Amino acid sequence: TFVAVLQFSLTRSLCIPAFIAALNAMKSNKNDFRSRKVGDTGKPSSPKSKNVKHLPVTAAITGANKSHHRRRDVTGRSPSDDDKKIQRRTGNRAGSTGKKIGEKMGKSTGGRPKDNRKGRRDEKFRGLSVSKNQSLRKDSPRKKWDDHKVKRVDGEEKMEDESTTSTYIDLNSVKFRKRRELRRLFSKKAEKYKKKKDIKRLWNKARIKKLDSVIRDQLMIELYSMMRGEISNLVLSNDTLRVVCSCVRRSNADIRVECVNELLENVEILCKSSIGHRALLDVVLRYGTSTQRDRLYDIVRCKVVPWFRHSISAIIVEAVYNDHANSIQRKAILAEFYGSFYKSLNKSDNDDLIAFIKDNPEHLKSIINRLKSIIIQAIDKYLHKHTLFHILLRQLLSLMGLESENESILEINYEVIDSCKGLIPEISHTVDGATAGMLCIWNANARLRKLLVKSMKPHIVDMCMDDVAYRVVMCLIDVIDDTAMLSRLLITELGKNLVRLTGGKNGRQVLIYALAHRNPAYIHPQVVSLLKPGDSNPNSKKSAEIRCNEIRASIMIYLNEYYSINDNLIEALSDRSSVNLLMSFFDQVDVSRTCVENVAKLCAKPFLECDTHPVEDVSSHYLIKHILEHNKNSTTDKRILEHNDEKSTTDKQILEHGNEDSTCRLFMNLLFELVDEGEFALWSRCNRGRYILLSIFHHCDNDSMSQRLINELLSIRKDLISIKDKSSTLLCDLID
């Protein structure tokens, strides 16, 4: 056994005291080595010794216990970081200098040093840094843990020494949540910590909802007296920021003014603080007087450009520009971005930047370069959601459009568009952002346009539903020549989400624009005026009519499939705002027969069995009347056929005599086929039904159908005469 232990110790390079401890353990007559204490000379251990660490002999030999990752020395403790530093300098392990096991290790070069230990806290609370798994030797220079007791005085835990005053605290006897508080109490910032704690204790009393207003006012005055002079420091942490905001909100006007004035003295520090900037938003801009807000505006205006380039202070600039500044102050803020020469040269009442460039074209490049550097730096810091960014980007793209033939400006144009290709869905919710997105599409070449469409594909439905961003989607339909790519990336997404698009106002506008383009019957002239500047862009080569026809054909595939389901058609007819989409859909030549049959089946329902028959319903009445008036001389058929230069004989016959398979003829044939005898006479009971009968009379070319209608109406001629309105009079004249 001795030889085995010797060989094992030499291979492991164990220290000599560990080897001696193993020898002493083996000399004992007992076979259970694990019950021995390390350093014992064979005598039985006393059960009263509490501070001596029991360690198995095998752990002393191998130098590590399987239950602990850190290697322990012969005293049973884990070597600290300072021991490891000493080990690197001396080349020895902690406690391996040949000392006897029972001797003190304070003066040993290889043991733990007494004082001035690097990496430790100051002597006042060294004991706080001792971990839970470490133990202290009985003969160590420190005090024993048992000499200290924790007493609770006035709800707080305080340390007391029975014999002498001690500076060490046993953290193992304190709850884990209290240790942080104890460290703060014994730190150099203990006074500030206690003051914050008193402030929060008083605030908890003052913020009770059922508290009397008089008592609350007194508490708020007392609270402000405690915070006076320290408000700028208190708002830099979350807990005390809430206290300051609550004090300002619940206090009187005098306290509010004093608090805001104290914050205004440190605006430069607070505006760049991740927590402190909220004090400027929640206290100064919300509860400050107009004079104080003007003072903040003056500070921001002087440093608007460097502050806008900072990710946190840009929030303050945005808030001052949007929520506080008037029109004159906003123009002054924007003028800071253009440069000092703009303010000196622009003496006219017109503050338009483009008008200034036309009068001073020599400053165009300098303004473009200045705005470009601001825009690219703002993109790098994710500031693209601010409205100031949208305005500056719109102005930059508008300026570059003035000199589109200049190669240097054209390169800057493509560089800016390339950097903004993934931001258009995020900035298109504002008017300036949507205009900037449209300018990106108009000024981009074919390669960049493809990248723009790809970046918008995941967000295209949300853009169609937005109140402003839908214009960007219309712009894509207007100018992109590669309609195959557009139908693959854009139209496919629209076709998959027709349920959502048809249920929204702006989504229906996009679908109508894809079908009817700029037809004034469906598209507002104001929207058309916004899209017209893109017609002259130099990057679109294909004819607008051919492009629109190709897009119309691709979207009609999905609409035919959608409206062939009867439930979808009924749901669309129940909403009056959806009628325009249905009317533009039935205007097309390639409407499926199933969709026309569904409308005819709705009209064929018995009139008396329905609470509101489709003939007398407002939305259904307009649709039926529109389909009936879509006759052989419809403008849609002419528009489609006029695109072909060489018309065939059949095409000319369609223009002259009408198409037998047109929507109007198909619907009328199905109507007379499905409607029962006598139902047309019942339609005349309502005003809208009589107008539909008049439309059938005017556009019906079949004599048998006209004769059937006349025969049914002659039976109720007396009733029609008794109804004195315009529709019944016209219907009686046709019968006669």
SEGU-790512 format. One line per 3 residues: number of its first residue (from 1); for each residue x, z, y of C-alpha. Coordinates in steps of 0.02 Angstrom, whole numbers, always signed. Each point is the difference from the previous one (the first is absolute). Layout:
residues N
NUM> X Z Y | ...
//
This chain:
residues 736
1> +0 +0 +0 | +144 +44 +118 | +82 -170 -29
4> -163 -91 +26 | -35 +90 +164 | +179 -30 +58
7> -9 -185 -40 | -171 -19 +82 | +55 +92 +158
10> +157 -106 +18 | -95 -163 -18 | -129 +54 +128
13> +136 +65 +120 | -90 +165 +22 | +68 +134 +111
16> +102 +146 -74 | -126 +137 +44 | -134 -90 -99
19> +117 -9 -149 | +38 +186 +14 | -186 +37 +9
22> -26 -96 -161 | +141 +97 -86 | -73 +167 +53
25> -168 -52 -64 | +71 -51 -169 | +92 +165 -20
28> -164 +93 -9 | -70 +43 -171 | -174 -66 +43
31> -45 -173 -59 | -124 -37 +139 | +113 -68 +137
34> -145 -48 +110 | -47 +182 +33 | +169 +33 +83
37> +35 -7 +186 | +137 -110 +65 | +149 +107 +50
40> -45 +144 -114 | +144 +76 -103 | -103 +36 -152
43> -92 +156 +58 | -189 -4 -7 | -79 -45 +164
46> -97 +124 +102 | -184 -45 +22 | +3 +72 +177
49> +114 -134 +70 | -114 -118 +88 | +114 -109 +102
52> +113 -64 -138 | -47 -173 -59 | -22 -19 -188
55> +70 -164 -63 | +20 -63 -179 | +179 -15 -64
58> -27 -180 -48 | -49 -37 +179 | +159 +84 +61
61> +103 -104 -119 | -80 -167 +36 | -17 +38 +185
64> -183 -51 +12 | -167 +56 -64 | -123 -131 -63
67> -139 +70 +106 | +101 -22 +163 | +75 -159 +65
70> +130 +88 +108 | +158 +69 -81 | +16 +190 +14
73> +158 +101 +21 | +47 +159 -91 | -102 +109 +117
76> -158 -85 -55 | -34 -83 +168 | -3 -185 +43
79> +146 -60 +106 | -56 -36 +179 | +46 -148 +106
82> +138 +102 +82 | +73 +40 -171 | +3 -184 -39
85> +92 -34 +163 | +129 +133 -43 | +14 -73 -174
88> +43 -170 +75 | +136 +77 +109 | +78 +114 -133
91> -38 -102 -156 | -80 +150 -87 | -175 +49 -43
94> -85 +144 +86 | +62 +164 -73 | +141 -78 -103
97> +152 +82 +86 | +43 +118 -142 | -89 +152 +71
100> -74 +124 -118 | -185 -13 -27 | -44 +166 +78
103> +104 -22 +160 | -71 -46 +169 | +14 -183 +45
106> -11 +13 +189 | +185 -27 +38 | +34 -125 -137
109> +38 -177 +53 | -100 -69 -145 | -150 +114 +21
112> -138 +4 +127 | +71 +41 +174 | -71 +144 +98
115> -20 -67 +176 | -2 -163 +96 | -74 -101 -143
118> -27 -181 +49 | -172 -75 -21 | -84 +172 +11
121> -106 +69 +137 | +69 +134 +116 | +21 +178 -66
124> -164 +57 +71 | -103 -76 -141 | +121 -57 -134
127> -106 +79 -133 | -141 -121 +42 | +96 -146 -72
130> +24 +77 -173 | -101 -94 -130 | -115 +82 -124
133> +109 -34 -153 | +158 +78 +76 | +48 +181 -35
136> +111 +123 +93 | +136 +103 -85 | -7 +187 +13
139> +172 +11 +77 | -27 -148 +118 | +36 +27 +185
142> -184 -31 +37 | -132 +133 -3 | -108 +18 -154
145> -174 -75 +4 | -73 +167 -52 | +59 +82 +162
148> -124 -108 +99 | -187 +16 -3 | -134 -108 +80
151> -129 +94 +101 | -158 -71 +77 | -21 +56 +180
154> -147 -65 +104 | -33 -139 -124 | +183 -60 +3
157> +136 +24 -129 | +154 +93 +65 | +158 +54 -90
160> +56 +181 -7 | +161 +76 -67 | -10 +172 -78
163> +181 +49 +31 | +79 -112 +131 | -61 -141 +110
166> +20 -162 -98 | +1 -180 +58 | -43 -74 -172
169> -176 -41 -61 | -50 -30 -180 | -103 -160 +4
172> -40 +21 -186 | -113 +146 +44 | -93 -100 +133
175> -133 -130 -33 | +56 -179 +12 | -114 -40 +147
178> +70 +145 +101 | +182 -51 -17 | -12 -135 +134
181> -75 +125 +121 | +138 +125 -35 | +134 -130 +32
184> -80 -39 +166 | -10 +183 +49 | +187 +24 -33
187> +56 -163 +79 | +70 -27 +173 | -169 -74 +55
190> -97 +155 -50 | -63 +33 +175 | -74 -175 +19
193> -78 +13 -172 | -82 +167 +40 | -64 -69 +165
196> -78 -150 -86 | -78 +115 -126 | -77 +108 +136
199> -66 -155 +88 | -83 -64 -157 | -73 +172 -38
202> -79 +6 +172 | -61 -180 -17 | -89 +41 -164
205> -98 +132 +93 | -44 -115 +146 | -61 -148 -102
208> -142 +89 -91 | -160 -99 +30 | -116 +148 +23
211> +115 +87 +122 | -70 +45 +171 | +53 -120 +137
214> +61 +140 +114 | +111 +72 -135 | +63 -172 -44
217> +48 -34 +181 | +98 +162 +7 | +89 -42 -162
220> +41 -174 +63 | +76 +71 +159 | +103 +119 -104
223> +50 -142 -117 | +57 -109 +145 | +102 +143 +71
226> +93 +10 -165 | +30 -189 -5 | +48 -24 +182
229> +168 -85 +17 | +10 -43 -186 | -140 -128 -17
232> +119 -149 -9 | +89 +83 -146 | -158 +58 -86
235> -74 -175 -11 | +149 -59 -104 | -71 +83 -158
238> -168 -33 -81 | -67 +178 -7 | +34 +46 +181
241> -55 -172 +60 | -174 +43 -62 | +8 +163 +96
244> +46 -90 +162 | -138 -132 -21 | -129 +136 -36
247> +56 +102 +150 | -14 -150 +116 | -170 -49 -69
250> -79 +173 +14 | +85 +63 +158 | -50 -20 +182
253> +57 -138 +117 | +147 +97 +74 | +80 +32 -169
256> -25 -183 -48 | +89 -59 +157 | +146 +117 -27
259> +18 -49 -184 | -3 -185 +40 | +126 +21 +141
262> +119 +88 -118 | -16 -142 -127 | +30 -133 +134
265> +169 +76 +38 | +63 -49 -173 | -84 -168 -30
268> +160 -88 -52 | +31 +125 -140 | -180 +12 -59
271> -36 -186 -3 | +136 -29 -132 | -47 +149 -109
274> -102 -34 -156 | -107 +155 +35 | +23 +28 +186
277> -69 -170 +51 | -172 +58 -58 | +1 +129 +140
280> +7 -142 +127 | -145 -87 -87 | -111 +152 -34
283> +40 +106 +153 | +63 -105 +146 | -105 -158 -19
286> -155 +92 -60 | -6 +158 +106 | +114 -43 +145
289> -65 -40 +173 | +8 -175 +72 | +153 +49 +103
292> +90 +63 -155 | -43 -158 -97 | +65 -105 +144
295> +160 +101 -6 | +17 -39 -185 | -34 -184 +37
298> +140 -3 +129 | +122 +74 -126 | -52 -125 -135
301> +4 -153 +115 | +181 +32 +50 | +58 +3 -182
304> -132 -107 -85 | +122 -126 -79 | +120 +124 -85
307> -144 +112 -51 | -97 -145 -74 | +149 -36 -113
310> -10 +177 -71 | -121 +23 -144 | -73 +165 +64
313> +8 -20 +188 | -86 -170 -19 | -157 +98 -46
316> +3 +84 +171 | +26 -166 +88 | -146 -74 -97
319> -114 +147 +41 | +42 -5 +186 | -28 -189 +6
322> -165 +0 -95 | -84 +165 +42 | +57 +45 +176
325> +68 -147 +98 | -114 -109 +106 | +20 -188 +19
328> +131 +12 +139 | +101 +129 -96 | -8 -106 -159
331> +71 -149 +92 | +140 +109 +68 | +42 +58 -177
334> +4 -179 -65 | +110 -53 +147 | +134 +121 -62
337> +20 -107 -157 | +31 -161 +97 | +151 +61 +98
340> +44 +56 +175 | +2 -177 +71 | -184 -21 -44
343> -48 +150 +108 | +107 -60 +144 | -55 -183 -3
346> -184 +20 -44 | -74 +39 +170 | -162 -98 -22
349> -167 +75 -48 | +1 -99 -162 | +79 +108 -136
352> -9 -133 -136 | +169 -23 -85 | -28 -184 -38
355> -41 -35 +183 | +160 +90 +50 | +103 -107 -121
358> -75 -159 +69 | +56 +53 +174 | +170 +62 -62
361> +47 -102 -155 | +183 +54 +9 | -48 +175 -63
364> -88 -63 -157 | +145 +21 -122 | +48 +173 +64
367> -179 +65 -21 | -15 -79 -172 | +164 +78 -58
370> -49 +170 +69 | -172 -2 -82 | +74 -66 -163
373> +122 +147 -14 | -140 +125 +34 | -117 -82 -126
376> +128 -10 -142 | +57 +179 +26 | -182 +57 +1
379> -30 -91 -165 | +151 +86 -78 | -70 +170 +50
382> -178 -40 -60 | -77 +6 +174 | -107 -156 -26
385> -163 +98 -3 | +11 +44 +185 | -104 -105 +119
388> +150 -17 +116 | +90 -91 -140 | -148 -119 -19
391> +0 -39 +187 | +188 -30 +8 | -3 -110 -156
394> -143 -104 +71 | +92 -23 +164 | +163 -46 -87
397> -84 -132 -109 | -94 -70 +150 | +162 -17 +99
400> +87 -89 -144 | -145 -122 -10 | +39 -59 +176
403> +171 -67 -53 | -37 -56 -178 | +120 -148 +15
406> +150 +109 +44 | +103 +24 -160 | +68 +173 +45
409> -174 +66 +41 | -68 -84 -156 | +126 +94 -107
412> -51 +164 +82 | -181 -47 -31 | +28 -26 -187
415> +104 +159 -11 | -137 +105 +78 | -136 -79 -109
418> +106 +28 -156 | +20 +184 +42 | -188 +17 +33
421> -61 -93 -154 | -53 +158 -91 | -75 +88 +151
424> -143 -116 +46 | -130 +86 -111 | +46 +168 +79
427> -3 -55 +183 | -152 -115 -6 | -127 +139 +29
430> +30 -7 +189 | -34 -145 +117 | +182 -16 +51
433> +58 +18 -180 | -121 -134 -60 | +57 -116 +140
436> +181 +32 -48 | -41 -41 -181 | -83 -164 +51
439> +152 -44 +107 | +113 +33 -150 | -102 -121 -105
442> -6 -133 +137 | +187 +8 +39 | +61 +15 -180
445> +64 -147 -102 | -64 -45 -174 | +121 +119 -90
448> -45 +149 +107 | -185 -38 -11 | +10 +9 -189
451> +84 +170 +13 | -133 +59 +122 | -141 -49 -117
454> +86 +87 -147 | +20 +160 +100 | -184 -3 +50
457> -68 -36 -174 | -23 +182 -56 | -85 +46 +165
460> -99 -158 +32 | -170 +76 -43 | +29 +151 +112
463> +52 -117 +140 | -159 -102 -21 | -105 +158 +15
466> +89 +63 +157 | -78 -25 +171 | +153 -88 +71
469> +114 -50 -145 | -124 -129 -68 | +59 -117 +139
472> +173 -7 -82 | -81 -61 -162 | -94 -134 +98
475> +166 -51 +77 | +73 -24 -174 | -145 -114 -46
478> +29 -98 +160 | +184 -43 -3 | +76 +8 -175
481> +25 -174 -73 | +38 +57 -178 | -181 +26 -50
484> +45 +10 -184 | +109 +152 +35 | -133 +71 +116
487> -138 -19 -130 | +111 +77 -133 | +50 +152 +102
490> -140 +22 +127 | -160 -82 -62 | +22 +74 -174
493> +3 +176 +72 | -155 -38 +103 | -91 -69 -151
496> +37 +155 -103 | -72 +115 +135 | -156 -93 +54
499> -110 +152 -30 | +97 +98 +131 | +21 -146 +120
502> -184 -50 +1 | -46 +180 +38 | +101 +7 +161
505> -26 -86 +166 | +179 -57 +25 | +21 -49 -182
508> -149 -117 +15 | +76 -73 +159 | +157 -48 -96
511> -101 -83 -138 | -107 -93 +128 | +158 -59 +88
514> +68 -67 -164 | -163 -95 -28 | -57 -56 +172
517> +166 +12 +96 | -40 +6 +187 | -184 -43 -8
520> -75 +83 +156 | -159 +38 -97 | +96 +129 -103
523> +163 +41 +92 | -1 +80 +172 | +84 -103 +138
526> +108 +149 +48 | +78 +3 -173 | +30 -187 +10
529> +87 +21 +168 | +120 +127 -78 | +45 -122 -139
532> +17 -158 +104 | +179 +34 +64 | +62 -22 -178
535> -61 -180 -11 | +152 -62 +97 | +132 +89 -105
538> +141 -119 -52 | +11 +60 -181 | -171 -62 -61
541> +4 -184 -49 | -158 -24 -103 | -165 -49 +80
544> -115 +146 +35 | -152 -83 -82 | +92 -38 -162
547> +69 +177 -6 | -173 +77 +27 | -80 -109 -134
550> +130 +52 -129 | -25 +184 +40 | -189 -23 -2
553> +6 -77 -173 | +104 +144 -69 | -113 +137 +69
556> -159 -87 -58 | +52 +23 -182 | -11 +189 +18
559> -157 -2 +108 | -95 -110 -123 | +43 +120 -140
562> -49 +150 +105 | -169 -61 +63 | -49 -73 -168
565> -36 +181 -49 | -177 +35 +57 | +32 +183 +42
568> +138 -46 +121 | -113 -125 +88 | -143 +126 +14
571> +119 +131 +70 | +65 -124 +129 | -177 -48 +54
574> -45 +183 +24 | +131 +11 +139 | -42 -99 +156
577> +183 -11 +54 | +43 -94 -162 | -115 -147 +40
580> +134 -92 +100 | +116 +2 -150 | -137 -66 -114
583> -48 -135 +125 | +181 -60 +16 | +14 +6 -190
586> -155 -108 -29 | +62 -121 +134 | +136 -60 -119
589> -20 -152 -112 | +74 +80 -156 | -127 +142 -15
592> -38 +34 -182 | -174 -38 -69 | -15 +178 -66
595> +8 +73 +176 | -137 -117 +62 | -108 +43 -151
598> +18 +185 +36 | -69 -23 +176 | -143 -109 -65
601> -45 +131 -131 | -11 +132 +135 | -122 -109 +97
604> -103 -33 -157 | -51 +182 -18 | -189 +31 +17
607> -39 +33 +181 | -130 +136 -28 | +103 +99 -125
610> +147 +26 +119 | +5 +134 +134 | +109 -114 +106
613> +9 -177 -62 | +165 -95 +34 | -101 -122 +106
616> -52 +136 +124 | +165 +97 -8 | +110 -26 +153
619> +166 -41 -83 | -74 -100 -144 | -111 -98 +119
622> +151 -58 +103 | +95 -50 -157 | -145 -99 -76
625> -35 -88 +163 | +186 -41 +21 | +11 -76 -174
628> -156 -106 +30 | +70 -66 +163 | +163 -46 -86
631> -65 -175 -30 | +80 -168 -34 | +64 -13 +180
634> +85 +169 -2 | +156 +22 +102 | +94 +75 -147
637> -19 -158 -106 | +59 -107 +146 | +147 +115 +36
640> +61 -7 -180 | -17 -188 -15 | +80 -41 +167
643> +167 +69 -63 | +20 -151 -114 | +63 -157 +88
646> -64 -119 -134 | -178 +45 -47 | -70 -61 -163
649> -169 -84 -17 | -80 +156 -68 | +67 +102 +145
652> -78 -121 +124 | -166 +8 -93 | +5 +190 +10
655> +24 -9 +188 | -138 -126 +23 | -132 +52 -127
658> +48 +177 -50 | +72 +75 -157 | -124 +26 -140
661> +102 +149 -63 | +16 +82 +172 | -44 +183 +21
664> -160 -37 +94 | -70 -124 -127 | +49 +110 -147
667> -79 +153 +77 | -162 -91 +43 | -18 -72 -175
670> +28 +171 -78 | -122 +79 +122 | -145 -116 -47
673> +46 +19 -182 | +4 +190 -7 | -136 +50 +126
676> -172 +15 -80 | -156 -90 +60 | -80 +82 +150
679> +153 +101 +51 | +39 -112 +150 | -173 +39 +70
682> +39 +187 -13 | +162 -27 +95 | -103 -53 +151
685> -65 +177 +19 | +160 +53 +87 | +80 -78 +154
688> +172 -26 -81 | -82 -81 -151 | -88 -126 +111
691> +165 -50 +81 | +77 -28 -172 | -147 -112 -45
694> +30 -99 +160 | +183 -23 -50 | -55 -64 -171
697> -117 -126 +82 | +135 -65 +116 | +138 -22 -131
700> -99 -47 -156 | +20 -186 -46 | -101 +7 -161
703> -183 -50 +25 | -63 +94 -151 | +76 +163 +64
706> -75 -27 +173 | -171 -38 -73 | +2 +159 -105
709> +41 +103 +153 | -139 -81 +102 | -129 +28 -137
712> +42 +185 -11 | -9 +24 +188 | -167 -93 +20
715> -84 +135 -102 | +46 +131 +133 | -16 -111 +154
718> -137 +109 +75 | +110 +154 -15 | +144 -92 +85
721> -112 -51 +145 | -55 +180 +24 | +183 +53 +19
724> +43 -41 +179 | +187 -20 +11 | +123 -143 +15
727> +49 -12 -184 | -180 -12 -64 | -43 -131 +132
730> +148 -109 -51 | -44 +19 -183 | -183 -52 +30
733> +58 -154 +96 | +109 -54 -147 | -143 +21 -122
736> -115 -105 +106
//
